[in-house]
Amino acid sequence: MAYTVPLVLPARSFSKFSKPTLDRPIRTRPRRNSPKIGRNQPTTSQRPEKDGNGLKKSDGFFFSGHHVELDSSGLATAPARGAKTLRDVPERKNWRPDKDISSQNAAYPGFGSSNSSHISYSYGSLCDNERLNRNGTAQEASQKPPDSLANPPYAAKSFTVGQGHRYGELTEEEIHEELQRTSTAGDFPQIQEILKILIHDRGEKPSRKHYQALLLMSISPRNGSAADAVRVMLQMEEAGITLDSAAYHAVLKVLAIHPDYLLRRCILEELRQRWFTLSSEGWHDLTVGLLRDKQIESAIAVLQSAQQVEIQIEPWLYDMLIYNLCDVDEFDEVLSILRFRVDNGEQLISGTVWYYFLDSASSAFHHSATLFAWRKRVESGYLNPSSGICLNVINTAARHGDFQLAVDVVRVLGNRNEALQLYHYEALVESFLPSDLRTSLMLLTLMTSRGMSPTDCSTRPILFYLRQSSNLPSIALSILRGLYEQDRPVPIEAANVIIESYVEHGNFDAALETYKTLHKLCLSGPTCNTFNRLLRGCRGRKDAAMFLASEMVALEITPDALTYDLLMLVCMESSLEDDMDDAWRYFEEMREAGWWPRPATVLAMAKCCCQMGDERIWQLQGNPEECQGIERSVLENMVAEGWMKGNGIQKTSKILDALDAEDPWA
């Protein structure tokens, strides 16, 4: 079956493609250890001319630092030292020039380097050079003429493989097998050494398998690039070697390491036009390249196409896709992939993948993905999550009301003797609410018995639940009474949330009755928060507010800024002057304590002053940026527009419109 390319680009030959490559000039990445222009290298005026493609007219390829060209007869030539062919190089393999350039300092053996055509031959290994430089032998030898080196004091070295065999000692069949092995592995230095032996030492004519090794050499993350692969393909065209399926697949391997989306599209189009099918490795390399390019949707489409043609997808490719999907929070897609792998009987999914998936899904509070990973790995004992992951999982369970998952997290924490903190209990309270109000309230008593007093934040989920129906507060109150009868310590925050829910439903009388029976529920008695919640229901009921204020004085409970603020609002609800005087007295007490009313309360008080002609309005002047009063210009506008007018202030100022949008009773 022919492969249908998912990404189509008009057909382009590589000769056209090179003009500029990928619509831009070919740029080879900076080479490390590149020598400066010196005695044995061409100056600017001596460098070869460049053609219209941006390449040197004498460009060839390089084997182990040696510039190799293809002449008209197809033979490999070396332009250095009289442009002799590689077959005519002198037999003295250890010959060195008068100024040696060791393999460490030689130009990078890339493709088309302009400083490489005059680099001298040096076959000693790097370790030999360093050893000889230490004892001075190499330095003395480099100062002698070439004829004096007929019997050099050191022997040439080459890379060794296997059980100490040297490449130079291998037979033709063995060294080609070694070239195939190193090419498949993308071993940059060893491919160089083998090609040097084959082309230079043994005089082989550069053929398709040699170019194939050069293409695979570009896989190297440090030394290779997509531009290097393009140069090799151009040289193959110039040599009359047609690109085959193996060459295209080699380029796809290069693009899996060095992504280039334009080159990838050209390769896919060439494959489609020539009716080449992708191998299993080709599908994998194509998918990896798309993932490296962050084209995740295209990678998934390619993976699905591979499955349709019955390509066996390797587990590592699934793992790579999962990592990329987790990074973009696509947990539904990750969940479907993992379920597919589990349902197909795959047992060896990486534990690191499961750990990363659970961490990412729980951090994003994705319930179904978190639950799947937890049940598959944690409940079975294969994974021991960290305390941070456990906290994320229990918070995810709290958001979705999954008390079973929350309880299992507590079990895992208990197995390693980790003490539960306040935030663990708060998550448990929220997780039980949709189905079990009694357990949520009982958890509040458990927190109190263990020395952790609940806060207002601890009871917010309970308040949101009690808001759903006007009957729920009375049910919650009866549950608290039952817990008190069981000698459980009922915290005052549990009673406060019931009082607040009564006020939210507009049943102030029930809230006040609950306050009067607090001594039968909570031994600690009411707090300032208790009275603040009751004062919110005293709108238009100054008598009840004054009763609560006297209760606070009798119980010696210190009021806070919100208490004064609410008392001022209750007094301003009446149009009587005496009530306004009470509001100003509370304002003065508040200012003596160093507090300011809330902005909406200050605005409401200013409106009352304008309507009643109260000259004390100027005491409200302050800095609104710090929530302290109103600007003088705003007060002047209010006085000019609404002083002593029965209809109140005309809202013509944008500042007034913004302030008036806030409800002081909220």
Secondary structure, DSSP 8 states (H G I E B T S, - for coil): -----SS------HHHHBTTBTTS-------TT---S-TTS--TTTS--B-TTSSBTT--EEETTEEEEE-TTS-EE--HHHH-BGGGS-S-TT---SS---TTTS----SS-TT-TT-----S-HHHHHHHHHHTHHHHHHTS-GGGGSS-SS-----EETTTEEGGGS-HHHHHHHHHHHHHHT-HHHHHHHHHIIIIIS-----HHHHHHHHHHTT-TTT--HHHHHHHHHHHHHTT----HHHHHHHHHHHHHS--HHHHHHHHHHHHHTT----HHHHHHHHHHHHHTT-HHHHHHHHHHHHHTT----HHHHHHHHHHHHHTT-HHHHHHHHHHHHHTT-----HHHHHHHHHHHHHTT-HHHHHHHIIIIITTTS----HHHHHHHHHHHHHTT-HHHHHHHHHHHHHTT----HHHHHHHHHHHTTT-HHHHHHHHHHHHHTT----HHHHHHHHHHHTT-TTHHHHHHHHHHHHHHTT----HHHHHHHHHHHHHTT-HHHHHHHHHTGGGT-TT---HHHHHHHHTT-TT-HHHHHHHHHHHHHTT----HHHHHHHHHHHHTS--HHHHHHHHHHHHHHHHTT----HHHHHHHHHHHHHHT-GGGGGGB-BGGGTBSB-HHHHHHHHHHHTT-TT------HHHHHHHTS-TT-
